[in-house]
Amino acid sequence: MAYFTYFPVVNYDVRGDKNDIRISTVTNILARVRKKLEITNAGVFEQYFINDGDRADTLAYEFYNDSTLHWLIMYANYMTNPYYDWPLNYNDLNKFIAKKYTDVNGVNHIYDAHHYEDAKGKVVDQYPQTFDAGGFSEDRTGSGFNAISNFVYEEKLNDAKRTIDIIKNEFVPQIIREFKQFIIE
């Protein structure tokens, strides 16, 4: 199934010239369907861990023998943006972090860490402090707080995107039918 085949069409002046209006019928590629499926049975899905180099089209070919069903991988995982919802490979993650942060490792000074976590991994509201006779000072004693660098923070976010649901083959025709129904509505 070609993904855009069932999308609605709209009349649109693609030239944008006020003096020469010509209306064309175009596919409304902005139509969106969020997964409205009331599927909660884990038996419909199998989990997959996305490795560096995996793409939605290659996974669709691997699981469904049809790379044009790449949208089904995205749809099953509430992904609408392939650039931000799909995990970055290691090199692209490094570039992203270097562009976003001035101090990638972010642990040279107490204020540079992205955040701190206690021994259980719970985020601590403020940077660790101790109280001495002179007032508050930085806690450099390692009393159960871990500095989480910008890199580690972003890497954890990226890795959280790696486990996805793959719709099992026997349910694919039903999902496609339901998708067609939703997009036409």
C-alpha positions in Angstrom: 0.0 0.0 0.0 1.4 3.4 -0.9 1.2 5.5 2.2 -0.4 8.6 0.6 -2.9 6.8 -1.6 -5.7 7.1 1.0 -5.0 10.7 2.1 -7.6 13.3 1.4 -7.1 15.7 -1.5 -7.5 19.5 -1.3 -7.8 22.3 -3.8 -4.8 24.5 -3.6 -3.2 27.4 -5.5 0.3 26.0 -5.8 1.6 29.0 -7.7 0.6 31.7 -5.2 0.3 34.4 -7.8 -2.6 36.7 -7.1 -2.8 37.8 -10.7 -2.8 34.2 -12.1 -4.7 31.9 -9.8 -4.6 28.3 -10.9 -6.2 25.7 -8.5 -4.7 22.3 -8.5 -5.8 19.2 -6.6 -3.1 18.0 -4.3 -2.7 15.3 -1.6 -3.0 16.7 1.9 0.2 15.4 3.3 -0.4 17.3 6.5 -3.3 15.0 7.5 -2.3 13.0 10.5 -3.7 10.0 12.2 -2.5 9.2 15.7 -2.8 5.6 16.7 -6.4 5.3 17.7 -6.2 1.6 17.9 -7.5 0.2 21.1 -4.9 -2.5 21.1 -3.5 -3.2 24.5 -2.8 -6.9 24.0 1.0 -7.3 24.0 0.4 -10.4 21.8 -0.2 -8.0 18.8 3.4 -6.6 19.1 6.9 -7.9 19.4 9.6 -5.7 20.8 12.6 -4.7 18.8 15.8 -2.9 19.8 16.9 -0.4 17.1 20.6 -0.6 16.3 22.7 2.0 14.7 22.0 1.9 11.0 18.4 0.6 11.3 15.8 2.6 9.5 12.0 2.3 9.4 12.1 1.1 5.8 14.8 -1.5 6.4 12.9 -2.8 9.4 9.6 -2.9 7.4 11.4 -5.0 4.8 12.9 -7.3 7.4 9.6 -7.8 9.2 7.0 -7.4 6.5 9.0 -8.1 3.3 7.8 -4.7 2.1 9.8 -1.5 2.7 6.8 0.7 1.7 5.3 -0.3 5.1 7.9 1.9 6.9 5.0 4.1 8.0 3.6 1.1 9.9 6.7 1.0 12.1 6.3 4.7 12.8 2.5 4.5 13.3 2.8 1.6 15.8 5.2 3.7 18.0 3.4 7.1 17.9 6.3 8.5 15.8 5.4 11.4 13.6 8.8 12.9 13.0 11.5 10.6 11.6 14.2 13.1 12.5 13.3 13.5 16.2 11.4 10.4 17.1 13.9 7.9 15.7 17.1 7.4 17.7 20.2 9.0 16.3 23.2 6.8 15.5 26.3 7.4 17.7 28.0 9.8 15.3 24.9 11.9 14.7 24.2 11.9 18.5 27.7 13.3 19.1 27.2 16.0 16.5 23.8 16.9 18.0 25.2 17.2 21.5 28.2 19.2 20.4 25.9 21.7 18.7 23.4 21.9 21.6 25.9 22.3 24.5 29.0 24.3 24.9 30.4 21.8 27.5 29.5 18.3 26.2 30.7 16.5 29.3 29.4 19.2 31.6 31.2 18.1 34.8 34.2 20.4 34.9 32.5 22.6 37.5 29.5 21.8 39.8 27.3 24.2 37.8 28.1 22.6 34.5 26.5 19.2 35.0 23.2 18.7 33.3 21.7 17.5 36.6 22.4 15.4 39.6 21.0 12.1 40.7 21.0 10.3 44.1 22.3 6.8 44.5 18.9 5.4 43.4 18.9 7.4 40.2 16.4 10.0 41.3 16.9 13.5 40.1 18.0 15.9 42.8 16.5 19.3 42.7 19.7 21.3 43.3 23.3 20.5 43.0 24.7 18.7 46.1 25.6 21.1 49.0 27.1 20.7 52.4 26.7 23.2 55.2 29.8 24.2 57.1 30.6 27.1 59.4 31.0 29.5 56.5 27.6 28.6 54.9 26.7 26.4 51.9 29.6 25.0 49.8 29.9 22.6 47.0 29.7 18.9 47.9 32.7 17.3 46.4 32.8 14.4 48.9 30.8 12.1 46.7 28.1 11.6 49.3 25.7 9.6 47.1 25.2 12.2 44.3 26.2 11.6 40.7 26.8 14.4 38.3 25.0 13.5 35.0 26.8 15.2 32.1 25.1 16.6 29.1 26.3 13.7 27.0 25.0 11.1 29.4 21.7 12.8 29.7 21.2 13.0 25.9 22.5 9.5 25.4 19.9 8.2 27.9 17.1 10.1 26.1 18.3 8.7 22.7 18.6 5.1 24.1 15.0 5.3 25.5 13.8 5.5 21.8 15.6 2.3 20.8 13.0 -0.2 22.1 10.0 -0.1 19.8 6.9 -2.2 19.1 6.6 -4.1 15.8 3.1 -5.2 14.8 3.1 -8.9 14.2 2.5 -10.0 10.6 -0.9 -11.6 11.2 -2.3 -8.2 12.4 -0.9 -6.0 9.6 -3.9 -6.3 7.2 -6.3 -5.3 10.0 -4.1 -2.3 11.0 -3.9 -1.2 7.4 -7.7 -1.4 7.0 -8.2 0.6 10.2 -5.6 3.2 9.0 -7.4 3.6 5.7 -10.6 4.1 7.6 -9.2 6.7 10.0 -7.4 8.7 7.2 -10.6 8.9 5.0 -12.7 10.1 7.9 
